[in-house]
Amino acid sequence: MVVRSRFPSLYKLEKYKQCKIGDRFWRQGSFFGWAWGWVKNPVSDDERAEWESHIRVINAASWKGGSDSWVWLGASNGRFSIRSVKGLMEKEKENANIYALNWCKWVPLKCNIHAWRAEMDRIPTNEALGKRNIPMANSMCSFCGTSVETANHIFTNCLVSMAIWEGISRWFKMSPFSASSVRDLLNIAKTSGLEAEKKDMTHKTIIISCWSIWNARNGKIFKGKEEKLKEIIGEIKSLGFLWYKHILKRKTLEWFKWCNQSFI
Ligand SMILES: [Zn+2]
């Protein structure tokens, strides 16, 4: 078992990186035990989870004596072969679960990238920062404080985002929608049954909304600014209008038509 790749957080805590599991085991007569050499005890969520898993693996192992040997886990007989590597690669291809975001040309790149990263849970939510050992007061949602702040929570399950999606669905005169993940959210327009142009507009507005929700969340944390729902929805409409009109050069588009969605 290679601790470095299987338990990276524990590996960071090990004082002597070259040591083997056996080096931490001691036996004296009929007494035996473990003498770990941590820089500090495992305390973070990641470290504790890895520690528990590590102990489970050790307890499940049986030592038969003799020297260590390498076993290739990619084949049932434990022997490495190019054929088994190919088999694993094929399997990986089948299981590929990569989401392809429909990028929008009239929405700034920063918003597209933000939505793309949110779908992969690669934005600095309180939970993600905690996992990277950045000291946080807590990992709860910055808006509602009732759930762990993950990308999925903040954009789909949080009371704030749910109210915003309700406002957006009213604005687009479509049935209220909800999503259980950011991916679901970014697929809402696709399955909405709306006509092509409105579908496209809904998708872009969801991308802008995620951007505005995230900005409101950051404003609350870093500036102590409590934005009201009306203000967040107002910003989503204004940014959409500004970018749609100027980036697509729709100079004749008027604000009231945008607000009524009567220009589509
Ligand atoms: Zn929340």
Residues whose N, C-alpha, C, O or C-beta is under 5 A from the ligand:
A	BS01	ZN	C141 F143 C144 G145 C158 L159
